[in-house]
Structures are given as C-alpha cells and as structure tokens.
C-alpha cells in the first residue's frame, strides 16, 4: 500500500513535500472542506475537521493537515488522511480504442 497516495472514488490525493508558492486559501462549504462534488448525485468528498486547511493555485487544489483527518462521502468508506501536504486530483481513464482520456465521474 502506497501511503503517499490515497483514493476515494474518483478523488486522488498525492502527498507532496511543500505547497507551491502563492497558494490562496479556499473557502469552506458550511464549515467543511469539499475536495470534490459528485457530478451525478451531488454528494461530496468532505472533511469536517477544523485543523485542515484547503488551498488552490492555477486550478489545482491542495490540502494541508497537521494531524490525521477523515475524508467522508455518502457512497464510499471513510478514509484517514495522515498529516502532510496533499495535491488533490481526479482519476482519469483512457479509452484504448479511441485514445481519448476522460475524468472518471463518481
């Protein structure tokens, strides 16, 4: 198991060494950090812990947490995110016949 990479549904978290220069803190949604909203159901990949911080720069999102936090979702098992700095991404899939790459929809 790779502790430097986590996945919950279509959300991928990759551990990085430091935040990029010039990140801007992102607003919370009713007190929660929402890593991604479900395109079909409206459910959310959500962290309710107040010790975590959420940032963005150039269309990329980053999570910084000084202690373990829980990532929840209505349709997936909760996962524990260990302390660190995480780049947030979305799983992609490739259609090998057409050669097209597209985001996975959760």
VMD Tcl script that builds the backbone (N, CA, C; Angstrom):
set m [mol new atoms 318]
animate dup $m
set s [atomselect $m all]
$s set {name element resname resid chain x y z} {
  {N N UNK 1 A 0.836 -1.184 0.000}
  {CA C UNK 1 A 0.000 0.000 0.000}
  {C C UNK 1 A 0.880 1.247 0.000}
  {N N UNK 2 A 0.572 2.167 -0.887}
  {CA C UNK 2 A 1.346 3.391 -1.015}
  {C C UNK 2 A 0.761 4.456 -0.087}
  {N N UNK 3 A 1.486 4.841 0.946}
  {CA C UNK 3 A 0.994 5.845 1.904}
  {C C UNK 3 A 1.137 7.268 1.379}
  {N N UNK 4 A 1.764 7.430 0.217}
  {CA C UNK 4 A 1.919 8.747 -0.378}
  {C C UNK 4 A 0.840 9.044 -1.408}
  {N N UNK 5 A -0.113 8.115 -1.530}
  {CA C UNK 5 A -1.209 8.297 -2.468}
  {C C UNK 5 A -2.448 7.635 -1.891}
  {N N UNK 6 A -3.570 8.356 -1.931}
  {CA C UNK 6 A -4.837 7.844 -1.423}
  {C C UNK 6 A -5.910 8.067 -2.470}
  {N N UNK 7 A -6.934 7.204 -2.454}
  {CA C UNK 7 A -8.031 7.364 -3.395}
  {C C UNK 7 A -9.350 7.079 -2.698}
  {N N UNK 8 A -10.331 7.928 -2.984}
  {CA C UNK 8 A -11.699 7.689 -2.547}
  {C C UNK 8 A -12.582 7.969 -3.760}
  {N N UNK 9 A -13.151 6.917 -4.334}
  {CA C UNK 9 A -13.940 7.087 -5.556}
  {C C UNK 9 A -13.072 7.676 -6.648}
  {N N UNK 10 A -13.513 8.798 -7.204}
  {CA C UNK 10 A -12.771 9.429 -8.298}
  {C C UNK 10 A -11.756 10.464 -7.820}
  {N N UNK 11 A -11.640 10.658 -6.503}
  {CA C UNK 11 A -10.704 11.647 -5.944}
  {C C UNK 11 A -9.379 10.966 -5.601}
  {N N UNK 12 A -8.291 11.588 -6.046}
  {CA C UNK 12 A -6.949 11.082 -5.804}
  {C C UNK 12 A -6.171 12.116 -5.010}
  {N N UNK 13 A -5.524 11.685 -3.930}
  {CA C UNK 13 A -4.674 12.562 -3.120}
  {C C UNK 13 A -3.245 12.064 -3.234}
  {N N UNK 14 A -2.335 12.970 -3.586}
  {CA C UNK 14 A -0.924 12.629 -3.739}
  {C C UNK 14 A -0.128 13.487 -2.769}
  {N N UNK 15 A 0.652 12.850 -1.907}
  {CA C UNK 15 A 1.451 13.574 -0.918}
  {C C UNK 15 A 2.603 14.283 -1.617}
  {N N UNK 16 A 2.786 15.567 -1.249}
  {CA C UNK 16 A 3.880 16.365 -1.800}
  {C C UNK 16 A 4.678 16.963 -0.653}
  {N N UNK 17 A 5.862 17.476 -0.948}
  {CA C UNK 17 A 6.755 17.976 0.101}
  {C C UNK 17 A 6.395 19.362 0.624}
  {N N UNK 18 A 5.890 20.228 -0.251}
  {CA C UNK 18 A 5.563 21.584 0.180}
  {C C UNK 18 A 4.506 22.175 -0.735}
  {N N UNK 19 A 3.803 23.174 -0.200}
  {CA C UNK 19 A 2.826 23.903 -1.006}
  {C C UNK 19 A 3.557 24.750 -2.038}
  {N N UNK 20 A 2.988 24.890 -3.224}
  {CA C UNK 20 A 3.589 25.809 -4.192}
  {C C UNK 20 A 3.522 27.248 -3.669}
  {N N UNK 21 A 4.441 28.073 -4.093}
  {CA C UNK 21 A 4.414 29.496 -3.737}
  {C C UNK 21 A 3.145 30.134 -4.290}
  {N N UNK 22 A 2.553 31.015 -3.505}
  {CA C UNK 22 A 1.421 31.788 -3.979}
  {C C UNK 22 A 0.063 31.109 -3.896}
  {N N UNK 23 A -0.054 30.033 -3.118}
  {CA C UNK 23 A -1.368 29.411 -2.981}
  {C C UNK 23 A -2.309 30.356 -2.240}
  {N N UNK 24 A -3.604 30.195 -2.506}
  {CA C UNK 24 A -4.638 31.010 -1.877}
  {C C UNK 24 A -5.578 30.079 -1.135}
  {N N UNK 25 A -5.940 30.468 0.089}
  {CA C UNK 25 A -6.850 29.637 0.870}
  {C C UNK 25 A -8.228 29.622 0.211}
  {N N UNK 26 A -8.797 28.413 0.093}
  {CA C UNK 26 A -10.127 28.244 -0.490}
  {C C UNK 26 A -11.185 28.336 0.607}
  {N N UNK 27 A -12.328 28.839 0.245}
  {CA C UNK 27 A -13.441 28.969 1.191}
  {C C UNK 27 A -14.015 27.588 1.521}
  {N N UNK 28 A -14.510 27.461 2.739}
  {CA C UNK 28 A -15.175 26.235 3.169}
  {C C UNK 28 A -16.647 26.281 2.768}
  {N N UNK 29 A -17.244 25.110 2.683}
  {CA C UNK 29 A -18.657 24.979 2.366}
  {C C UNK 29 A -19.390 24.614 3.648}
  {N N UNK 30 A -20.050 25.576 4.260}
  {CA C UNK 30 A -20.739 25.354 5.549}
  {C C UNK 30 A -19.806 24.753 6.589}
  {N N UNK 31 A -18.568 25.238 6.636}
  {CA C UNK 31 A -17.596 24.786 7.620}
  {C C UNK 31 A -16.779 23.576 7.211}
  {N N UNK 32 A -17.100 22.964 6.071}
  {CA C UNK 32 A -16.395 21.766 5.607}
  {C C UNK 32 A -15.486 22.078 4.429}
  {N N UNK 33 A -14.431 21.279 4.309}
  {CA C UNK 33 A -13.590 21.310 3.118}
  {C C UNK 33 A -14.165 20.282 2.158}
  {N N UNK 34 A -14.545 20.720 0.970}
  {CA C UNK 34 A -15.076 19.799 -0.037}
  {C C UNK 34 A -14.021 19.637 -1.118}
  {N N UNK 35 A -13.470 18.417 -1.205}
  {CA C UNK 35 A -12.443 18.146 -2.207}
  {C C UNK 35 A -13.056 18.035 -3.594}
  {N N UNK 36 A -14.283 17.480 -3.667}
  {CA C UNK 36 A -14.973 17.351 -4.955}
  {C C UNK 36 A -16.440 17.040 -4.698}
  {N N UNK 37 A -17.285 17.544 -5.595}
  {CA C UNK 37 A -18.707 17.228 -5.575}
  {C C UNK 37 A -18.986 16.158 -6.615}
  {N N UNK 38 A -19.927 15.267 -6.313}
  {CA C UNK 38 A -20.343 14.264 -7.288}
  {C C UNK 38 A -21.111 14.925 -8.421}
  {N N UNK 39 A -20.752 14.599 -9.647}
  {CA C UNK 39 A -21.399 15.202 -10.805}
  {C C UNK 39 A -22.835 14.720 -10.975}
  {N N UNK 40 A -23.119 13.509 -10.546}
  {CA C UNK 40 A -24.439 12.923 -10.754}
  {C C UNK 40 A -25.319 13.080 -9.517}
  {N N UNK 41 A -24.790 12.742 -8.339}
  {CA C UNK 41 A -25.606 12.703 -7.122}
  {C C UNK 41 A -25.566 13.978 -6.300}
  {N N UNK 42 A -24.539 14.802 -6.494}
  {CA C UNK 42 A -24.375 15.982 -5.662}
  {C C UNK 42 A -23.728 15.676 -4.327}
  {N N UNK 43 A -23.379 14.397 -4.086}
  {CA C UNK 43 A -22.668 14.046 -2.865}
  {C C UNK 43 A -21.282 14.685 -2.893}
  {N N UNK 44 A -20.624 14.704 -1.742}
  {CA C UNK 44 A -19.341 15.405 -1.666}
  {C C UNK 44 A -18.293 14.583 -0.932}
  {N N UNK 45 A -17.051 14.703 -1.394}
  {CA C UNK 45 A -15.877 14.189 -0.694}
  {C C UNK 45 A -15.509 15.296 0.284}
  {N N UNK 46 A -15.786 15.074 1.584}
  {CA C UNK 46 A -15.821 16.159 2.562}
  {C C UNK 46 A -14.963 15.864 3.793}
  {N N UNK 47 A -14.270 16.913 4.274}
  {CA C UNK 47 A -13.514 16.877 5.525}
  {C C UNK 47 A -14.127 17.921 6.448}
  {N N UNK 48 A -14.516 17.504 7.640}
  {CA C UNK 48 A -15.145 18.448 8.566}
  {C C UNK 48 A -14.184 18.934 9.644}
  {N N UNK 49 A -12.980 18.418 9.683}
  {CA C UNK 49 A -12.005 18.779 10.710}
  {C C UNK 49 A -11.532 20.216 10.545}
  {N N UNK 50 A -11.550 20.977 11.624}
  {CA C UNK 50 A -11.158 22.390 11.543}
  {C C UNK 50 A -9.642 22.584 11.472}
  {N N UNK 51 A -8.866 21.536 11.752}
  {CA C UNK 51 A -7.412 21.665 11.723}
  {C C UNK 51 A -6.827 21.539 10.323}
  {N N UNK 52 A -7.626 21.155 9.361}
  {CA C UNK 52 A -7.140 21.033 7.990}
  {C C UNK 52 A -7.328 22.356 7.257}
  {N N UNK 53 A -6.436 22.622 6.319}
  {CA C UNK 53 A -6.506 23.846 5.509}
  {C C UNK 53 A -6.582 23.441 4.040}
  {N N UNK 54 A -7.270 24.249 3.245}
  {CA C UNK 54 A -7.509 23.945 1.838}
  {C C UNK 54 A -7.059 25.142 1.003}
  {N N UNK 55 A -6.246 24.867 -0.027}
  {CA C UNK 55 A -5.662 25.932 -0.836}
  {C C UNK 55 A -5.836 25.618 -2.318}
  {N N UNK 56 A -5.603 26.640 -3.143}
  {CA C UNK 56 A -5.598 26.426 -4.590}
  {C C UNK 56 A -4.602 27.354 -5.269}
  {N N UNK 57 A -4.163 26.919 -6.439}
  {CA C UNK 57 A -3.310 27.739 -7.290}
  {C C UNK 57 A -3.359 27.155 -8.699}
  {N N UNK 58 A -3.583 28.010 -9.658}
  {CA C UNK 58 A -3.579 27.611 -11.068}
  {C C UNK 58 A -4.499 26.422 -11.346}
  {N N UNK 59 A -5.671 26.412 -10.729}
  {CA C UNK 59 A -6.649 25.358 -10.981}
  {C C UNK 59 A -6.411 24.063 -10.229}
  {N N UNK 60 A -5.366 24.003 -9.421}
  {CA C UNK 60 A -5.090 22.812 -8.616}
  {C C UNK 60 A -5.429 23.089 -7.162}
  {N N UNK 61 A -5.888 22.041 -6.457}
  {CA C UNK 61 A -6.239 22.164 -5.042}
  {C C UNK 61 A -5.250 21.396 -4.184}
  {N N UNK 62 A -5.063 21.906 -2.949}
  {CA C UNK 62 A -4.112 21.319 -2.013}
  {C C UNK 62 A -4.730 21.274 -0.625}
  {N N UNK 63 A -4.426 20.205 0.094}
  {CA C UNK 63 A -4.866 20.038 1.469}
  {C C UNK 63 A -3.633 19.999 2.352}
  {N N UNK 64 A -3.686 20.710 3.475}
  {CA C UNK 64 A -2.592 20.666 4.449}
  {C C UNK 64 A -3.213 20.354 5.795}
  {N N UNK 65 A -2.763 19.270 6.414}
  {CA C UNK 65 A -3.295 18.885 7.719}
  {C C UNK 65 A -2.151 18.511 8.651}
  {N N UNK 66 A -2.212 19.057 9.867}
  {CA C UNK 66 A -1.162 18.813 10.848}
  {C C UNK 66 A -1.451 17.593 11.713}
  {N N UNK 67 A -2.650 17.051 11.596}
  {CA C UNK 67 A -2.999 15.810 12.287}
  {C C UNK 67 A -3.878 14.987 11.355}
  {N N UNK 68 A -4.105 13.737 11.697}
  {CA C UNK 68 A -4.940 12.873 10.861}
  {C C UNK 68 A -6.362 13.418 10.796}
  {N N UNK 69 A -6.945 13.402 9.587}
  {CA C UNK 69 A -8.321 13.841 9.389}
  {C C UNK 69 A -9.067 12.757 8.599}
  {N N UNK 70 A -10.381 12.818 8.660}
  {CA C UNK 70 A -11.213 11.815 7.989}
  {C C UNK 70 A -11.858 12.438 6.759}
  {N N UNK 71 A -11.733 11.735 5.625}
  {CA C UNK 71 A -12.405 12.118 4.392}
  {C C UNK 71 A -13.645 11.244 4.260}
  {N N UNK 72 A -14.807 11.881 4.254}
  {CA C UNK 72 A -16.057 11.147 4.177}
  {C C UNK 72 A -16.763 11.374 2.854}
  {N N UNK 73 A -17.687 10.480 2.553}
  {CA C UNK 73 A -18.516 10.564 1.352}
  {C C UNK 73 A -19.718 9.665 1.580}
  {N N UNK 74 A -20.857 10.062 1.064}
  {CA C UNK 74 A -22.092 9.315 1.279}
  {C C UNK 74 A -22.078 7.906 0.686}
  {N N UNK 75 A -21.265 7.666 -0.339}
  {CA C UNK 75 A -21.278 6.366 -1.025}
  {C C UNK 75 A -19.970 5.581 -0.915}
  {N N UNK 76 A -18.989 6.105 -0.172}
  {CA C UNK 76 A -17.697 5.430 -0.054}
  {C C UNK 76 A -17.331 5.279 1.417}
  {N N UNK 77 A -16.446 4.338 1.691}
  {CA C UNK 77 A -15.922 4.209 3.045}
  {C C UNK 77 A -15.091 5.439 3.376}
  {N N UNK 78 A -15.112 5.825 4.642}
  {CA C UNK 78 A -14.264 6.921 5.089}
  {C C UNK 78 A -12.810 6.491 4.978}
  {N N UNK 79 A -11.944 7.450 4.709}
  {CA C UNK 79 A -10.511 7.157 4.744}
  {C C UNK 79 A -9.831 8.166 5.667}
  {N N UNK 80 A -8.763 7.727 6.266}
  {CA C UNK 80 A -7.983 8.590 7.147}
  {C C UNK 80 A -6.827 9.168 6.343}
  {N N UNK 81 A -6.719 10.477 6.387}
  {CA C UNK 81 A -5.619 11.169 5.708}
  {C C UNK 81 A -4.596 11.541 6.769}
  {N N UNK 82 A -3.424 10.950 6.666}
  {CA C UNK 82 A -2.351 11.204 7.624}
  {C C UNK 82 A -1.832 12.637 7.463}
  {N N UNK 83 A -1.179 13.182 8.484}
  {CA C UNK 83 A -0.658 14.549 8.398}
  {C C UNK 83 A 0.269 14.735 7.204}
  {N N UNK 84 A 0.158 15.905 6.584}
  {CA C UNK 84 A 1.017 16.210 5.446}
  {C C UNK 84 A 0.409 17.255 4.544}
  {N N UNK 85 A 0.986 17.353 3.370}
  {CA C UNK 85 A 0.502 18.250 2.327}
  {C C UNK 85 A 0.141 17.367 1.145}
  {N N UNK 86 A -1.067 17.555 0.632}
  {CA C UNK 86 A -1.622 16.676 -0.389}
  {C C UNK 86 A -2.113 17.482 -1.591}
  {N N UNK 87 A -1.744 17.044 -2.771}
  {CA C UNK 87 A -2.302 17.614 -4.001}
  {C C UNK 87 A -3.541 16.800 -4.349}
  {N N UNK 88 A -4.630 17.499 -4.664}
  {CA C UNK 88 A -5.894 16.835 -4.940}
  {C C UNK 88 A -6.081 16.737 -6.449}
  {N N UNK 89 A -6.420 15.545 -6.915}
  {CA C UNK 89 A -6.663 15.336 -8.339}
  {C C UNK 89 A -7.879 14.460 -8.552}
  {N N UNK 90 A -8.141 14.153 -9.811}
  {CA C UNK 90 A -9.272 13.300 -10.158}
  {C C UNK 90 A -8.769 12.165 -11.039}
  {N N UNK 91 A -9.252 10.970 -10.745}
  {CA C UNK 91 A -8.884 9.789 -11.517}
  {C C UNK 91 A -9.334 9.970 -12.963}
  {N N UNK 92 A -8.487 9.543 -13.884}
  {CA C UNK 92 A -8.826 9.570 -15.301}
  {C C UNK 92 A -8.776 8.162 -15.850}
  {N N UNK 93 A -9.520 7.948 -16.918}
  {CA C UNK 93 A -9.488 6.659 -17.591}
  {C C UNK 93 A -9.233 6.891 -19.072}
  {N N UNK 94 A -8.659 5.884 -19.721}
  {CA C UNK 94 A -8.354 6.011 -21.142}
  {C C UNK 94 A -9.142 4.967 -21.911}
  {N N UNK 95 A -9.790 5.408 -22.954}
  {CA C UNK 95 A -10.452 4.509 -23.893}
  {C C UNK 95 A -9.390 4.120 -24.916}
  {N N UNK 96 A -8.911 2.896 -24.840}
  {CA C UNK 96 A -7.796 2.466 -25.667}
  {C C UNK 96 A -8.161 2.357 -27.140}
  {N N UNK 97 A -9.443 2.203 -27.462}
  {CA C UNK 97 A -9.843 2.134 -28.863}
  {C C UNK 97 A -9.828 3.509 -29.529}
  {N N UNK 98 A -10.363 4.513 -28.813}
  {CA C UNK 98 A -10.414 5.862 -29.392}
  {C C UNK 98 A -9.173 6.685 -29.032}
  {N N UNK 99 A -8.485 6.295 -27.968}
  {CA C UNK 99 A -7.329 7.057 -27.496}
  {C C UNK 99 A -7.713 8.242 -26.625}
  {N N UNK 100 A -9.001 8.396 -26.347}
  {CA C UNK 100 A -9.476 9.527 -25.528}
  {C C UNK 100 A -9.238 9.271 -24.052}
  {N N UNK 101 A -8.863 10.338 -23.335}
  {CA C UNK 101 A -8.704 10.298 -21.887}
  {C C UNK 101 A -9.808 11.176 -21.304}
  {N N UNK 102 A -10.488 10.663 -20.268}
  {CA C UNK 102 A -11.555 11.441 -19.654}
  {C C UNK 102 A -11.532 11.232 -18.147}
  {N N UNK 103 A -12.081 12.228 -17.423}
  {CA C UNK 103 A -12.189 12.127 -15.989}
  {C C UNK 103 A -13.231 11.083 -15.628}
  {N N UNK 104 A -12.974 10.338 -14.557}
  {CA C UNK 104 A -13.946 9.384 -14.045}
  {C C UNK 104 A -15.016 10.186 -13.319}
  {N N UNK 105 A -16.269 9.850 -13.571}
  {CA C UNK 105 A -17.380 10.537 -12.907}
  {C C UNK 105 A -17.884 9.654 -11.790}
  {N N UNK 106 A -17.946 10.233 -10.590}
  {CA C UNK 106 A -18.337 9.497 -9.378}
  {C C UNK 106 A -19.802 9.741 -9.093}
}
mol reanalyze $m
mol bondsrecalc $m
mol representation Tube
mol addrep $m
